[in-house]
Amino acid sequence: MTDRRPFLYESHVDLGAKIVPFGGWEMPLQYATGTVAEHLACRHDAVVFDVSHLGTVRCDGPGMFDALQNTLTNDLRKVEPGRAQYTHLLNDAGFVVDDIIVWWMGDEEFDVMPNASNTSGVTGALPGVDVTSERCILAVQGPQARAKVATVDQRFADVGRFRTTRFDYAGVEVRVAGTGYTGEAGLEIAVPNEAAEQMLASIVAAGITPAGLGARDTLRLEAALPLYGHELTLASTTLEAHLGWVLGWDKETFRGREAVEHERARGVERGLTGVIVEGRQPLRDGGEVLIDGASVGVLTSGNFSPVLECGIGMGLLAGDLTAGTPVSVALRGREIAATVVDLPFVRKVK
């Protein structure tokens, strides 16, 4: 099966992108400056990612609030129209089908945003329409994101954290949310395809650096944000990822609730844990974490941290491992000394 090309594929090539397959798509991994430079540009200035490979399932019409409320884990009553909410979709066994951002656009109007490869899982659980192919999503992230995107249109900069809005721009309706996946302030813009090239060009012309999936991954890892297929899978749970706050215990039901109630009662045997090494050796997913030679689990993500200038990783590890606990990571035939640390690795004030 051939990977899909995003609508802005040629724009990325023109910007010097290195293209790689990801989640069934051909996506920019990095541009000429490289992943580390793009990462640091996001931490100190502003970057733009094309995240059009993410899904959009439009759930509009009577009864949609109840459909989402009774299926997804988080409690929509905590928010209101004009807000975004992070939530999970579980199966009946309580394992994670996907983690999702819901953009609540109007009274019974929701844009449900699944991960790249999981859109069909959402359309199978919710009565929505897949509109992924009709729009592009550009994520503008970093401490200067709002100041710079204001030079494109002030209305983008006015969207607050986890707020949503829509307005006419260049003759089309754009939808905007104050969300992202980097640990930095920023926003995500859903723009119809016919205006997407102009939108990307305007954002880049505003001095916002194009960034690829490589930097997006190292940024989310420093911020300890879970990635579906790594920290969250059909063999892991919301509670193991220390994300119990997305479970709406005060509402009547959500899919998988009975299984999660049993898990909560018995307690989890493993939890998301961060480890760090002193040197520049990147850690990698699949590395086995050992204490006194005994395995306590494997890393689900690992890389080099451009901010900390050392290797970092996280995984679902057994036991109550506190910060400062010495461990080792078996990687490519050798053991690397490491230490348990509190998450996130890099904490940002928004």
For each residue, the residues with C-beta under 8 A, 3 or more apart:
1: 24
2:
3: 21 24 25 26
4: 24 25 26 53
5: 9 25 26
6: 9 12 25 26 27 50 52 53 136
7: 52 136 193 196
8: 11 12 50 52 136 196 197 200
9: 5 6 12 13 19 26
10: 13 14
11: 8 14 15 197 200 201
12: 6 8 9 15 17 19 28 50 210
13: 9 10 16 17 19
14: 10 11
15: 11 12 28 31 204 210
16: 13 31 32
17: 12 13 28 29 30 31 210 212
18: 28 29 30 31 212
19: 9 12 13 26 27 28 29
20: 26 27 28 29 213
21: 3 24 25 26 27
22: 25 26 27 29 53 116 213
23: 27 53 115 116 117
24: 1 3 4 21 53 116 117
25: 3 4 5 6 21 22 53 116
26: 3 4 5 6 9 19 20 21 22
27: 6 19 20 21 22 23 50 53 212 213
28: 12 15 17 18 19 20 31 50 210 212 213
29: 17 18 19 20 22 35 212 213 214
30: 17 18 33 34 35 38 211 212 213 214 215
31: 15 16 17 18 28 34 38 209 210 211 212
32: 16
33: 30 37 38 41 209
34: 30 31 37 38
35: 29 30 38 39 212 214 215 218
36: 39 40 215 306
37: 33 34 40 41
38: 30 31 33 34 35 41 42 47 209 210 211 212 214 215
39: 35 36 42 43 211 215 218 219 306 307
40: 36 37 43 44 306 307
41: 33 37 38 44 45 46 47 142 209 211
42: 38 39 45 46 47 141 142 182 184 209 211 215 219
43: 39 40 142 143 184 219 306 307 346 348
44: 40 41 142 143
45: 41 42 142 143 144 209
46: 41 42 140 141 142 143 144 145 147 148 149 186 207 208 209
47: 38 41 42 140 141 142 208 209 210 211 215
48: 138 139 140 141 200 203 204 208 209 210 211
49: 138 139 141 211 212 213 215 216
50: 6 8 12 27 28 136 137 138 139 200
51: 54 137 138 139 181 188 216
52: 6 7 8 132 135 136 137 138
53: 4 6 22 23 24 25 27 116
54: 51 113 114 115 116 132 137
55: 112 113 114 115 116 118 119 122 130 132
56: 111 112 113 130 131 132 135 137 190
57: 111 112 113 114 119 122 123 126 128 129 130 131
58: 109 110 111 112 128 129 130 131
59: 64 67 68 109 110 111 112 126 127 128 129
60: 64 106 108 109 110 128 129
61: 64 108
62: 108
63: 66 67 108 127
64: 59 60 61 67 68 108 109 110 127 128
65: 68 69 76 108 110
66: 63 69 70
67: 59 63 64 70 71 126 127
68: 59 64 65 71 72 76 102 110 112 126
69: 65 66 72 75 76 77 251 254
70: 66 67 252 253 254 255
71: 67 68 89 125 126 254 255
72: 68 69 76 87 88 89 100 102 254 255
73: 87 88 89 90 238 246 247 248 254 255 256
74: 78 85 86 87 88 102 246 247 248
75: 69 78 248 250 251
76: 65 68 69 72 79 85 102 104
77: 69 251
78: 74 75 85 248
79: 76 83 84 85 104
80: 83 104
81: 104 105 106 107 109
82: 104 105 163 164 165
83: 79 80 104 162 163 164
84: 79 101 102 103 104 162 163 164 177 178 179
85: 74 76 78 79 101 102 104 162
86: 74 99 100 101 246
87: 72 73 74 99 100 101 102 246
88: 72 73 74 96 97 98 99 100 232 238 243 246 247
89: 71 72 73 96 97 98 99 100 114 121 122 125 255
90: 73 93 94 95 96 97 238 254 255 256 259 260
91: 94 95 97 234 255 256
92: 255 256 259
93: 90 256 259
94: 90 91 237 256 258 259 260 262 263
95: 90 91 233 234 235 236 237 256
96: 88 89 90 99 228 232 233 234 236 237 238 241
97: 88 89 90 91 118 121 125 234
98: 88 89 114 115 118 121 122 228 232
99: 86 87 88 89 96 115 226 228 232
100: 72 86 87 88 89 112 113 114 115 122
101: 84 85 86 87 113 177 179
102: 68 72 74 76 84 85 87 110 111 112 113
103: 84 110 111 112 113 164 175 177 179
104: 76 79 80 81 82 83 84 85 109 110 164
105: 81 82 109 110 111 164 166 175
106: 60 81 109
107: 81
108: 60 61 62 63 64 65
109: 58 59 60 64 81 104 105 106
110: 58 59 60 64 65 68 102 103 104 105 128
111: 56 57 58 59 102 103 105 175 190
112: 55 56 57 58 59 68 100 102 103 122 126 128
113: 54 55 56 57 100 101 102 103
114: 54 55 57 89 98 100 118 119 121 122
115: 23 54 55 98 99 100 118 228 229
116: 22 23 24 25 53 54 55 119
117: 23 24 229
118: 55 97 98 114 115 121 122 228
119: 55 57 114 116 122 123 130 132
120: 123 124
121: 89 97 98 114 118 124 125
122: 55 57 89 98 100 112 114 118 119 125 126 128
123: 57 119 120 126 128 129 130
124: 120 121
125: 71 89 97 121 122 255
126: 57 59 67 68 71 112 122 123
127: 59 63 64 67
128: 57 58 59 60 64 110 112 122 123
129: 57 58 59 60 123
130: 55 56 57 58 119 123 133
131: 56 57 58 134 135
132: 52 54 55 56 119 135
133: 130
134: 131 192 193
135: 52 56 131 132 190 191 192 193 196
136: 6 7 8 50 52 190 191 192 193 196 199 200
137: 50 51 52 54 56 188 189 190 191
138: 48 49 50 51 52 188 189 191 196 199 200 203
139: 48 49 50 51 180 181 182 186 187 188 189
140: 46 47 48 145 148 149 156 186 187 188 189 203 208
141: 42 46 47 48 49 145 180 181 182 184 185 186 219
142: 41 42 43 44 45 46 47 145 182 184 185 186
143: 43 44 45 46 184 185
144: 45 46 147 148
145: 46 140 141 142 148 149 184 185 186 187 208
146: 149 150 156 157 185 186 187
147: 46 144 150 157
148: 46 140 144 145 151 206 207 208
149: 46 140 145 146 152 153 156 157 187 203 206 208
150: 146 147 153 154 156 157
151: 148 206
152: 149 156 202 203 206
153: 149 150 156 157 169
154: 150 157 158
155: 158 159 165 167 169 176
156: 140 146 149 150 152 153 159 176 187 189
157: 146 147 149 150 153 154
158: 154 155 165
159: 155 156 163 164 165 176 177 178 187
160: 163 178
161: 178 185 350
162: 83 84 85 177 178 179
163: 82 83 84 159 160 177 178
164: 82 83 84 103 104 105 159 175 176 177 178
165: 82 155 158 159 175 176
166: 105 173 174 175 176
167: 155 173 174 176
168: 171 172 173 174
169: 153 155 172 173 174 191 195 199
170: 195 198 199
171: 168 195
172: 168 169 191 192 194 195
173: 166 167 168 169 192
174: 166 167 168 169 189 190 191 192 195 199
175: 103 105 111 164 165 166 189 190
176: 155 156 159 164 165 166 167 187 188 189 190
177: 84 101 103 159 162 163 164 187 188
178: 84 159 160 161 162 163 164 186 187
179: 84 101 103 162 186 187 188
180: 139 141 184 185 186 187 188
181: 51 139 141 216 219 220 225
182: 42 139 141 142 186 216 219 220 223
183: 219 220 222 223 225 344 346 347 348
184: 42 43 141 142 143 145 180 219 348 350
185: 141 142 143 145 146 161 180 350
186: 46 139 140 141 142 145 146 178 179 180 182
187: 139 140 145 146 149 156 159 176 177 178 179 180
188: 51 137 138 139 140 176 177 179 180
189: 137 138 139 140 156 174 175 176 199
190: 56 111 135 136 137 174 175 176
191: 135 136 137 138 169 172 174 195 196 199
192: 134 135 136 172 173 174 195 196
193: 7 134 135 136 196
194: 172
195: 169 170 171 172 174 191 192 198 199
196: 7 8 135 136 138 191 192 193 199 200
197: 8 11 200 201
198: 170 195 201 202
199: 136 138 169 170 174 189 191 195 196 202 203
200: 8 11 48 50 136 138 196 197 203 204
201: 11 197 198 204 205
202: 152 198 199 205 206
203: 48 138 140 149 152 199 200 206 208
204: 15 48 200 201 208 210
205: 201 202
206: 148 149 151 152 202 203
207: 46 148
208: 46 47 48 140 145 148 149 203 204
209: 31 33 38 41 42 45 46 47 48
210: 12 15 17 28 31 38 47 48 204
211: 30 31 38 39 41 42 47 48 49 215 216
212: 17 18 27 28 29 30 31 35 38 49 215 216
213: 20 22 27 28 29 30 49 216 217
214: 29 30 35 38 217 218
215: 30 35 36 38 39 42 47 49 211 212 218 219
216: 49 51 181 182 211 212 213 219 220
217: 213 214 220 221 227 301 303
218: 35 39 214 215 221 222 303 304 305 306
219: 39 42 43 141 181 182 183 184 215 216 222 223
220: 181 182 183 216 217 223 225 227
221: 217 218 224 225 301 302 303 305 312 314 345
222: 183 218 219 305 307 308 312 344 345 346
223: 182 183 219 220 344 345 346 348
224: 221 272 274 314 343 344 345
225: 181 183 220 221 344
226: 99 230 231 232 241 243 272
227: 217 220 230 231 232 300 301
228: 96 98 99 115 118 231 232 233
229: 115 117 232 233
230: 226 227 233 285 300 301
231: 226 227 228 236 241 272 300 301 314 316
232: 88 96 98 99 226 227 228 229 236 238 241
233: 95 96 228 229 230 236
234: 91 95 96 97
235: 95
236: 95 96 231 232 233 240 241 316
237: 94 95 96 240 241 260 263 268
238: 73 88 90 96 232 241 243 244 246 247 260
239: 242 243 244 247 260 263 264 268
240: 236 237 268 270 271 272 316
241: 96 226 231 232 236 237 238 271 272 316
242: 239 271 272
243: 88 226 238 239 246 247
244: 238 239 247 264
245:
246: 73 74 86 87 88 238 243
247: 73 74 88 238 239 243 244 254 260
248: 73 74 75 78 251 254
249:
250: 75
251: 69 75 77 248 254
252: 70
253: 70 257
254: 69 70 71 72 73 90 247 248 251 257
255: 70 71 72 73 89 90 91 92 125
256: 73 90 91 92 93 94 95 259 260
257: 253 254 260 261
258: 94 261 262
259: 90 92 93 94 256 262 263
260: 90 94 237 238 239 247 256 257 263 264
261: 257 258 264 265
262: 94 258 259 265 266
263: 94 237 239 259 260 266 267 268
264: 239 244 260 261 267
265: 261 262
266: 262 263
267: 263 264
268: 237 239 240 263 271
269: 318
270: 240 297 316 317 318 319
271: 240 241 242 268 316 317 320
272: 224 226 231 240 241 242 314 315 316 317 343
273: 297 314 315 316 317 321 340 343
274: 224 312 313 314 340 341 342 343 344 345
275: 283 289 299 312 313 314 315 327 329 338 339 340 341
276: 308 310 311 312 313 338 339 341 345
277: 281 283 310 311 312 329 336 337 338 339
278: 310 337
279: 310 311
280: 304 309 310 311
281: 277 311 336
282: 302 303 304 311
283: 275 277 287 299 302 303 311 312 313 329 331 336 338
284: 287 299 302 303 313 331
285: 230 298 299 300 301 302 313 315
286: 298 299
287: 283 284 298 299 302 313 329 330 331 336
288: 295 297 298 299 329 330 331
289: 275 295 296 297 298 299 315 317 327 328 329 338
290: 293 294 295 296 327 328 329 330 335
291: 294 296 319 325 326 327 328
292:
293: 290
294: 290 291
295: 288 289 290 298
296: 289 290 291 317 318 319 321 327
297: 270 273 288 289 315 316 317 318
298: 285 286 287 288 289 295 315
299: 275 283 284 285 286 287 288 289 302 313 314 315 329
300: 227 230 231 285 314 315 316
301: 217 221 227 230 231 285 313 314 315
302: 221 282 283 284 285 287 299 311 312 313 314
303: 217 218 221 282 283 284 311 312 313
304: 218 280 282 309 310 311 312
305: 218 221 222 308 309 310 311 312 345 346
306: 36 39 40 43 218 309
307: 39 40 43 222 346
308: 222 276 305 312 345 346
309: 280 304 305 306
310: 276 277 278 279 280 304 305
311: 276 277 279 280 281 282 283 302 303 304 305 336 338
312: 221 222 274 275 276 277 283 302 303 304 305 308 345
313: 274 275 276 283 284 285 287 299 301 302 303 329 338
314: 221 224 231 272 273 274 275 299 300 301 302 343
315: 272 273 275 285 289 297 298 299 300 301
316: 231 236 240 241 270 271 272 273 297 300
317: 270 271 272 273 289 296 297 321
318: 269 270 296 297
319: 270 291 296
320: 271
321: 273 296 317 325 327 340
322: 325 340
323: 340 341 342
324: 339 340
325: 291 321 322 339 340
326: 291 337 338 339 340
327: 275 289 290 291 296 321 338 339 340
328: 289 290 291 335 336 337 338
329: 275 277 283 287 288 289 290 299 313 335 336 338
330: 287 288 290 334 335 336
331: 283 284 287 288 334 335 336
332:
333:
334: 330 331
335: 290 328 329 330 331
336: 277 281 283 287 311 328 329 330 331
337: 277 278 326 328
338: 275 276 277 283 289 311 313 326 327 328 329
339: 275 276 277 324 325 326 327
340: 273 274 275 321 322 323 324 325 326 327
341: 274 275 276 323 345
342: 274 323
343: 224 272 273 274 314
344: 183 222 223 224 225 274 347
345: 221 222 223 224 274 276 305 308 312 341
346: 43 183 222 223 305 307 308
347: 183 344
348: 43 183 184 223
349:
350: 161 184 185
